[in-house]
Amino acid sequence: MPKQLTIRGVSEEVSGRLEGLSRARGSSVNATVLEIIEAAVAVEPRRNRLARYATWTDEDRREFEQALAAQRTIDDETCEPRGDQALRGGFRLAQAIGHPGSRQ
């Protein structure tokens, strides 16, 4: 929900310039002030940058899914060690990463 702000202490010069700018733009003083504030805090450029990263087209999604498809393939021979082989493999991994429980 939009917030209401009150700005106090606006000089006659600033007020007059805002009114003149509003007339030249054909908009209200409120709309002019909002545009100036949004530009000053870079609201629109930030939204545009975020939109680039947060919006995927159907083609982007298909390309992403295709790139992941090869990674989703399970190689049964290497992914399912059994029994003692699994224990030895886990122990070798623990040794390789320096896990304290792997010291002999």
C-alpha positions in Angstrom: 0.0 0.0 0.0 1.4 3.4 -0.9 2.6 5.6 2.0 1.5 9.2 2.6 4.4 11.6 3.3 4.3 15.1 4.5 7.2 17.4 3.6 7.6 20.4 5.8 9.8 23.5 5.3 9.6 23.7 1.5 10.8 27.1 0.5 8.8 29.4 -1.8 11.5 29.1 -4.4 11.4 25.3 -4.4 7.6 25.3 -4.3 7.4 27.7 -7.2 9.9 25.6 -9.3 7.9 22.4 -8.6 4.7 24.1 -9.7 6.3 25.4 -12.8 7.8 22.0 -13.7 4.5 20.4 -13.1 2.7 22.8 -15.4 5.4 22.3 -18.1 4.9 18.5 -17.8 1.1 18.7 -17.7 1.0 16.8 -14.4 0.2 17.5 -10.7 2.8 18.6 -8.2 2.4 15.3 -6.5 3.2 13.3 -9.6 6.2 15.5 -10.4 7.6 15.1 -6.8 7.1 11.3 -7.0 9.0 11.2 -10.3 11.8 13.2 -8.8 12.0 11.1 -5.6 11.9 7.8 -7.6 14.7 9.0 -9.9 16.8 10.2 -6.9 16.6 6.8 -5.2 17.0 4.9 -8.5 13.7 2.9 -8.1 13.1 2.4 -11.9 16.7 1.4 -12.8 16.7 -1.1 -10.0 13.4 -2.6 -11.1 14.7 -3.0 -14.6 17.9 -4.7 -13.4 15.8 -7.1 -11.2 13.4 -7.8 -14.1 16.3 -9.0 -16.2 17.2 -11.7 -13.6 13.8 -12.6 -12.3 12.0 -13.1 -15.6 12.4 -16.3 -17.7 10.9 -16.8 -21.1 9.7 -20.3 -22.1 12.8 -20.5 -24.2 15.0 -19.7 -21.2 13.3 -22.4 -19.2 13.7 -25.0 -21.9 17.4 -24.2 -22.3 17.9 -24.5 -18.5 16.0 -27.9 -18.4 18.1 -29.2 -21.3 21.3 -28.2 -19.6 20.2 -30.0 -16.4 19.0 -33.2 -18.2 22.5 -34.7 -18.5 23.1 -34.1 -14.8 19.9 -35.9 -13.8 21.0 -39.2 -15.3 21.9 -41.8 -12.7 24.8 -44.1 -13.5 23.8 -47.3 -11.6 27.3 -48.7 -11.5 28.9 -45.8 -9.7 26.0 -44.5 -7.6 25.0 -47.6 -5.7 28.0 -49.1 -3.9 27.0 -52.1 -1.8 28.2 -53.6 1.5 31.9 -53.4 2.2 32.6 -51.4 -1.0 30.4 -48.6 0.3 32.1 -48.5 3.7 35.6 -48.4 2.1 34.5 -45.7 -0.3 33.1 -43.6 2.5 36.2 -44.1 4.6 38.5 -43.0 1.7 36.4 -39.9 1.2 36.6 -39.1 4.9 40.4 -39.5 4.8 40.6 -37.3 1.7 38.7 -34.4 3.4 40.6 -34.9 6.7 37.6 -36.0 8.8 38.8 -36.7 12.4 37.0 -40.1 12.5 39.1 -41.4 9.6 42.4 -41.4 11.4 43.9 -44.9 11.9 
